[in-house]
């Protein structure tokens, strides 16, 4: 069986750019390779990026440690060096078949296979695959997780149960729990929004731990509190924030509870409870939160099987959260302008074409507004690039605060900002632009503790279908209107063209 689905590709040049699936139109200025390599280092598992010819083009430090190779001996070589010799022929067939239908196995769907270390040792791993698209082609990202310890742990546990026939009930409970965790794991691999992770735990926690009450707590944005995101059973503090220091599992990053008196003091949040177990969610050597378990019946204790299942569950939840957040970070970087936080030029063009199709189907109006900051070069020369950047950022925030949820604000480049106004006729766009122009000079922007001079903007407006029925026509019309607005006038400077 193949360790990864290999993929051919050209040389991986130093300036190559890669983005998350669904992005990467040819010709775009995408994310440089050094940023992708930095993201790989943040992943908790060994990760390699493989080209279409089967060569490894990037690998993180975890991959080097897992396969016992210096990283430079992996990069540039065939992925099949990490596959047992008896599987290499079938491996080549499988990676060719994978590329015939790369979407047949979505990112995050794992496979358990056998891998090969530098010393010839074979070992079981779990592989998750995903496709990254770039201006130079497509690549596969393979996340590899060593299952050796897990296999040994389960083997030892199974052996103990086979020797103790009197614990048949515990064995059945363990097996049911494993099936339940496996089911939850597959669901976690298919989430498209972080709240779905919480919902999965909320709806399945009682099935996995029928004799226990539980709640999943995660660090909030401030990092100082824990917020309950899922719960089941009798004890629930929904909506109540918990001080992060009140849970020793979060503070220390290791399991704590009544049965571990030497590992940590009793958690303050567990005062008044009997037995309890706190299992931390750890990813990238950082504690994200904890799973808190307590018996439903007073005087009952938490069993070893429950502890093993809790550890397995939080590992998968932490991995799912970490991978999901990193993927969202990649997606955001692919469509957002890094300075202003607005959508970038590539996204702007896609959004215009999308709205044009909608307007054509439904016979609805659509307007495009192009803003330009007056005398921005003079401002830049007088106050410096950092001050000019501060102005652009503040204008971006002002636009986002003063547009509808369905409107789209973008940075076209330099000091040019764009508004895409769906279902808006030209008159409405003119009124909106005038309102924004009136508010911009009132903005108070400071840089290095000093107030900056106020700025003004001119705007050019085009509308579908009067000014065109494609992106190029609408943009040219708005740009021409902007030039008219910026041209000197004997009656005073116009604000709109």
WOQUIVEN-V686367 format. One line per field, one symbol per residue. psi: psi as a letter, one per 30 degrees, with the letter a starting at -180 (. if undefined). Layout:
psi=???
//
This chain:
psi=kkeljlklllkilegkkkllkflhkkfljaklefeeeeeeffkflkkkkklfggkkfkkleeeeeeghkkeffekflkfffgkkeffeefeeeeeeeefeifffjlkfjlkjaklklegfkklklkkkklkkklfgallkkjkkkkgeeeeeeeeeeeeeeffiffheeeeeeeeeeeeeeeeeeeeefgkfkefeeeeeeeffefeeifgkklkkklkafffflkkkfkllafjkhkfkkkkfffjfeeefglklaefhfffllkkefgkflcklkjjkjkkhgkkfaljkkkkekkfllkleeeeeeeeeefeeeeeeeeeeeeeeeeeefffkkfefflkaeeeeeeeeeeeeeeeeeghllklkkjkkkkheeeeeeefleeeeeeeeeeeeeeeefglleflkkljekbgklkkjjkhkleeeeeeeeeeeeefeffkjklkhgkklklllllkkklkkgeglgleeeeeeeeeeeeeeefkkkfglklfk.
//
